[in-house]
Amino acid sequence: MFGRRRKRSEDVVERADRIDDVTSEVSPEGEVSAEDAEETRVRLEPGPRPDGPWDVSEVHDPADGRVDLGGLFVPGVDGMELRVEVAGDAIVAATVVLRDSAVQLQAFAAPKREGIWPEVREEIASGITQQGGVVDEVEGPLGWELRAQVPVALPDGTNGVQVVRFVGCDGPRWFLRGVISGQGAVQPQTAGLLEQIFRDTVVVRGEGPMAPRDPIVLKLPDDAQMVAEGTPQEPGSRFAGGVDRLQRGPEISEVR
């Protein structure tokens, strides 16, 4: 079941207001088809981001206190572990593990004047419910998000669920998605630091042509080495901010 806590009446009023705005702009007579109004409503520009995440053009020194992964600058905080996620030969996401919680960060190309997070939420929710999961759309600290119980196979072969939160933000020609898991998903009130990491992430879209939803490819820092999971680590960190290790980790995939 896909439950929304946002009142349907709010959606109706918002849609009516936006259609009125479109109508007044399209023609002096105020006439516009329903299809044109809906298309214009969907293609609204991304909203303001006064608290981040940031575009690289908005930050004076993106490397200050952050790990440079090429397409993303990820904030470093004490006690965190940073893992990269791969698809084929490309690094496409980074996961920050902090105690018993984690947030996966993945950036995608997006249209210049169109936010895609509402559409992506619908697609994620539909995929989870088709698999028998439960999804609730709520307005959280990072804006509208999905809180989901995703069916998974447990190590002992039985069926269970994983509680996750899907958060997102539309930026200029990019979209940043976060997947919060662990205690930060089970008890969202404990996820303040992970949420701040999401807010303080810097996205580097680049100027080259990219199709909407293409992942923004990442890279390892110049002095980083891939470390197999479970390998003992020496004390200290190669990164400022307490990043304990940079390694390849299990990918938390978007469910469609």
N, C-alpha and C positions, 0 to 999 in steps of 0.2 A: 504494500500500500504506500502510495506517495502522498504524504500529508504536507500541506502548506500551512504555516501559521499566519501567513499574511492574509488578511481578510480579502475575499473576492471583491467586495465592494470597493476596496482601495484600488484594485486593478482596474475596475470598470471606470472609476472616476479619473484615474491617471490616463487611461487610454482615451477617454472622451476629451480630456483637456488637450492631449497631444493632437488628436484629430482636429479639434477646433483650431489649434495653432497652425496646422498644415493647411486647413481649409482657407484661413484668412490670407495665407501667403501664396497659394497656388493661383488664384484668379480673383479679379475684382468682384465677380458674382458670388464667390465663396463656394464654388462647386468643385468637388473632388470625389473620385471613386473610392470605394472601401479598400480596393487592392492597393491604390496609390498611397492612401493614408497609412495602411499597415506597413507597406514597404518603407515609407519614410520614417515611421516610428521605430522600426527595427534597426535602421541604419543611423541611429543617433550616435554622436561622437562620444568617446569615453568620458566619464565624469572626472571631476577634479580629484587630485590625490594629495591633499595637504600634508598627510602624514606618511607618504610613500605607499607602495614601493616606488623607486625612483628610476627615471631614465638617466643614462650616463650624462646627457647634456645638462641635467639639473644639479649635478654634484660636482663640487670644486675638485675634490681628490677622492675618487671612488675607492682607491686602494687603501685609504686610511682606515685601519681597523677591520678590513675585509680581506678575504682570500680571493685572488684574481683567478677566475675560471674561464676567462675569455668572454663568453656570452653573459656571464653573471659574476657580480662581485658579492660574495656571501659574507655576512658579518661573522666575526669570530668572537666567541664568548668563552669564559673560563669553563673548563670541564667538558667541552663538547667534542664530538667525534664527527669527522666529515667523510662521507662516502660518495663515490661517483657511481652513476648508473649508466649502463651502456646498452646501445641497440646496434647490433652488428659491430662495426669498428668505430662507431661514433659515440662520444660521451654526450648524453642528452639531458641528464638530470643530476642533481646533487641532493644528498640526504644528510641533514644535520641530526645527529643523535645526541640527546641531552638527558642523561640519567635514564628514566624509564619511558621517555617519549621521543618522538621523532617527527620531523617535517621534511617531506620531499619537495624540492623546488624544481620546476621545469618551466622554461619560457618558450613561447611560440610566436611566430610571425602572425600579424593580424592586419586587416584592412586599415588604411590610413584614417578613415573617418567612421569606423564602425566598431563598437564594442561587441565582443563575442561571448562574454561570460554568461549572460542569461541563456543563450542558446546551448552553450556547453553544459550548464547545469541541467537543462532538460534532457540532454543526451545521456549524461552520466546517470541521472535518476532513472531514466527509462531502462538502461542496461541493467542496473542493479535490481530493479523490481522484476524484470523478466527472469532473472536468476533466482527469484524468491527472496530477495533481500528487502530490507525496510529502509526508507529514506524519508527524512524530514527536512524541509527547507526553512531556515530560520535566519533572522537578522542578527548576526553576532558581532563581536568586536571588530572584525575585518570586513563588515558588510554582509551581503547575502551569501550564505554558505549552505552546503548540504551536510547533514549529519546522518551517517548511514551505518547499517549493520549488514555487512557483506558476507554471504556464505563462503566458507573456506573448508578445506579438508585439513583436519588436525593430524599431527605426527603419528597418532595411534590408529589412524585410518577412519576415525569417526568424523561426523560432520559438525561443524561449529560455525560461529560468526566472528568476524573481526569488525570492531567499531572504528570507524575512520571519519574524519572531517575533510571535506573538499572545500577549499577557499580559493578565491581568484581575484585578479585585478586586471582591468584593461588599461593599457598605457598607449603612448603614441606609436602605432604600428607594431605593438607587441601585446602579448597576454601572458601573465605570470600565474601559474597554478601551483597551489600548495596542497599537499596531502598530509594531514596530521594524524598520527597513529599513536598507540600506546596510551599512557595515562592522560596525556593531553587531549585525547579524543574521548576517553571514557568519562573524564571529569574536566570539561572545558575550562573551568575556572582555574585550573592549575597550569594552563598553557600560555600564560602571559609572556614568558620569555621567548617561546617559539613564535608566537604571534609578532613579537617585536622584531625577531630575525626576518620574518616575512616582510614586514613593513620597511625594514632598513636595507633590503636587498636592492642592488642596482642592476638594471638590465641593459645590455649592450646589443641592440638590434642590428647595427651595421647598416650600411647604405646600399648593399647589393640587393637585387631583386629576389624575393622569396614568395612562394605561394602561401596564402593564408593557412594557418595551422601547421606549417612546417616547423619542426623543432629548431630552436636556436642552438647550434652545436657548441659544446663546451670544450675546454682543454684542461689538462693538468697544469698546475703551476710549474715554473721552470725547474725548481729544486725538489719537486715531489717525486715519490716513487710509489708504484702500485704495491700494496701489501696484502697478502692473502689474509682473509678473515681468520682470526684466532691466533695469528702470529704474535708472540710476545713482543712488547714494545719497550724501548729504552725510556727512562724518565725524561721528562721535558717535552718540548714541542718545537717543530721546525717553523711554526707559524705564530705570529703575535696574536694574542687573544685567547690562547689556551686550546687551540685545535690539536687534539691528541694524536690523530693519525689521518691520513688520507688514503682511502682504500676503496676497492670495488665492493659494492654491497648488493644485496638483493633488491631488485627493482620492484617498486610499488606501482603497478600499472593502473592507468585509468580504465575503469570498467565501462564498456559500451554495450 
